[in-house]
Amino acid sequence: MGRRAASFTQSAVTRAVKATVAAGLDVARVEVLPDGTITVITKRQEGVDDCGLSPLDQWKATRNAS
């Protein structure tokens, strides 16, 4: 049984991380799936509007932050 080609390369991961940092985001972790999909997970930044949260969830987040 032969060895199959890599589905991703270290240089592809490096490019993805550098692009994320250049966009001004902080990298929390990088996930690579078996099919070669590279996902860069970023840290949550202070002061960023949570558009995906409902108004109730936004209110709860501000109450718990104090």
Backbone torsions as a table, in degrees:
resi	resn	phi	psi	omega
1	MET	NA	127.6	-177.9
2	GLY	-81.4	163.9	178.2
3	ARG	-86.7	132.8	-178.7
4	ARG	-86.6	157.1	-178.7
5	ALA	-68.2	149.0	178.7
6	ALA	-65.0	140.3	-179.7
7	SER	-84.6	-10.9	175.5
8	PHE	-150.6	164.2	178.3
9	THR	-124.2	160.7	178.3
10	GLN	-62.5	-36.1	-179.9
11	SER	-66.8	-32.8	176.9
12	ALA	-66.8	-40.4	177.9
13	VAL	-66.6	-42.3	179.2
14	THR	-61.3	-43.2	178.4
15	ARG	-62.0	-41.9	-179.8
16	ALA	-64.2	-42.5	179.9
17	VAL	-67.8	-44.3	179.3
18	LYS	-62.2	-38.5	178.3
19	ALA	-66.4	-37.6	178.7
20	THR	-66.6	-43.5	178.5
21	VAL	-66.2	-39.1	178.7
22	ALA	-64.4	-26.6	177.5
23	ALA	-79.6	-2.9	176.8
24	GLY	89.8	16.6	-179.6
25	LEU	-105.0	151.4	176.6
26	ASP	-95.2	129.7	-178.4
27	VAL	-83.6	126.6	175.6
28	ALA	-92.1	-45.7	178.7
29	ARG	-164.1	166.8	178.3
30	VAL	-124.3	131.7	177.2
31	GLU	-115.1	134.2	176.8
32	VAL	-121.8	120.6	179.9
33	LEU	-85.9	160.6	-178.8
34	PRO	-58.9	-25.4	179.7
35	ASP	-83.4	1.2	177.2
36	GLY	98.0	-0.4	178.6
37	THR	-68.3	127.8	179.8
38	ILE	-107.3	122.5	179.0
39	THR	-118.6	125.7	177.9
40	VAL	-103.0	118.5	178.8
41	ILE	-96.0	127.7	-177.9
42	THR	-102.8	159.1	175.9
43	LYS	-77.1	151.4	176.7
44	ARG	-76.0	134.4	-178.2
45	GLN	-103.5	144.6	176.9
46	GLU	-65.2	141.4	174.7
47	GLY	82.1	2.7	178.6
48	VAL	-84.7	130.9	-178.4
49	ASP	-70.3	129.5	178.8
50	ASP	-90.3	81.8	-177.2
51	CYS	-66.9	-24.6	-178.0
52	GLY	-81.0	-9.3	-178.3
53	LEU	-92.1	147.8	174.6
54	SER	-71.9	160.2	178.3
55	PRO	-56.7	-35.1	178.2
56	LEU	-65.6	-44.3	179.2
57	ASP	-65.1	-37.7	176.3
58	GLN	-63.2	-42.4	179.2
59	TRP	-63.1	-44.2	178.6
60	LYS	-61.0	-39.3	-179.6
61	ALA	-64.8	-38.4	178.9
62	THR	-72.7	-31.9	179.2
63	ARG	-71.9	-36.0	-179.5
64	ASN	-77.8	-20.6	-179.2
65	ALA	-74.5	-23.6	-177.4
66	SER	-77.2	NA	NA
